[in-house]
Amino acid sequence: MTAEPLFYKAHIFCCTNQRAPGHKRGCCADKGAEDLRNYMKKRVKEADIEDVRVNTAGCLDRCELGPCIVIYPEGVWYAPKNEADIDEIISVHLQQGKRVERLMLPDC
């Protein structure tokens, strides 16, 4: 059996989940996740990277480590904290096909 071609070369899910104020695990939304997702979407488009989709996701269940993103099909998890981290993920992971080790979540 041959594998079907992938619809996207990379599908990026960015958690923007909002938990109740003071929740013990925190939430990605309170850590600027929506702004980072918007920035990533804009920069991927500006870089004209084909076959990449940046989506909003609900809770990815790693709230205390967030903001969290996961890139499929590899299943690589990152915790970018600012726009420079997003730029590095775009350059290294999406354009060069390598991983940004310093931004990867543990146990991934």
N, C-alpha and C positions, 0 to 999 in steps of 0.2 A: 504494500500500500504506500503510495506517495503522499507526502504532506502537501496540503493546500498552501498556496502562498499566503503570507500574512497580509491582512488588510492594512495595518499600520506597521511601519518599521519599528516604531516605538510608541507605546501608549502610556502616558504619564498621568497618574492619579495624584492629585494634591489635596490632602485633607484640609477642609475648612470647617470642621465640626465645632459647634459651640456647645459647651456644657454649662450647667448652672454656675453662677459666680461662687467662687470658693471651693469648687469640686477638688477633692484630694489629688486627682490625677492631672488636673489642669486640662487645657484643650488647645488645639492648634490655632483656632480662631483668635484667641487672646495673645498669640505670639506672632501676629502679623501674617498669618497664612494666606488670607485672601489677597493681600497686596502682593505677596510673593508669587502666588499663582497667576495673577494678572500680569505681573512683570514677565514671568516665564513665557506665558502665552504670546505676549507682545514680542519678546526677543526671538522666539522660535520663528515667528512669522517674518520679522525683519531680516533674519538670517536666511530666509527662504529655504529652510530645511524641509524637504519633502517627506511625506508619509509619516509625520509625527503628529500626534494628537495630545493636547494638554487638557485634562478634564478636572473639574471639581469632584471631590469624593466626600462622602460622609466619613464617619469615624473609621480610621484604619487601625484602631486599638493599640496605638503606641504613643498615646497622648503625652505622657510625661517626657518623651524624647523629642517632641515636635518643635516646630512644624515638620510634618512628615510628608514625603512623597515616595511613590514606588513607580519604577519604570519597568514595564513589561515589553517584550516577552521574557527578559532576563530575570525579573523579579528582584531588582536591586533597589534597596531602600536607602533614602538619604534624609538628612535633617538640615536643610539649608537655613541659615539664620539671617541672611541679608542678600541684596541684589548681586553682590560680588560672588557669593556662593552659587547663585543661580547661573550666572555667566560662566563659572567654572564647570558646572554640570553640563551646560549646553555645549561648551567647547570640547571638554574632555570626553564625556560620555556619548553625547549625541553625534558630534562631528568626528571625533577621533576613535570612537569605539572602545575606549578604556574606562576604567572606574576611578572615581575620585575617592580614594580610600579614606581620607581624613573626614569626609562628610557622610560616610556610610554608617548606618545604624548597626549596633552590635548584634551578633548572632544572625547575620544575613549573608 
